[in-house]
Amino acid sequence: MERPLLRLCSSSTTRAEILRSHVISFIQSENEFDEESLKVTSPKEFVYRATMGKYEAARIRYGVETPLLVADTVISCRNQMLRKAKDREEAAALLALQSGAELSILTCMVFENSSMKLIDLSSTCYKFANFEKNALESYLESNLWVGKAGACMVEGFCKPYILESRGFESTAMGLCVEKLLPFLTPRRRS
């Protein structure tokens, strides 16, 4: 059996799908860092500190024999930091802020193997049209927003409302794979 190229320390199905779509072999592991313990209001500082906390917890638990990859994502919209919605009502409120607005989706990642460590903080900016009420209700009912920063799903619900974008879609989805790929050992990619 081929050894995985990396250990994704995230329960995110979207991050896992990004790696699969780029044919990167990986194992997925939980990360037990409590980002709720962070008392930070700056989106950039929050996403950096949350990622570094996840990285440190993962490094202690797993080491780097199998290279580690951790990431966190947050949204900045209308001068507010938008995190994961705790329930449907909060998801509706977060999406209402984004409707017809400009926002930045910030993703920080750390990749470390036995010889190097990459730390990247990237952002992708979007300008959205107003969300249609019926489509929004259907999205909220679907629960696809669960576990998404700001309940935002640029590859799904939000996609038809994008008027302008700057940056990589993968960053908005939670992992800037374009910046990760050059640091992976080519002979181990399948």
Secondary structure, DSSP 8 states (H G I E B T S, - for coil): ----SEEEE---HHHHHHHHHTT--EEEE-----GGG-----HHHHHHHHHHHHHHHHHHHH-SSS-EEEEEEEEEETTEEE-B-SSHHHHHHHHHHHTT-EEEEEEEEEEE-SS-EEEEEEEEEEEE----HHHHHHHHHHTTTTTSBTT--TTTTTGGGEEEEES-HHHHHT--HHHHGGGS-GGG--
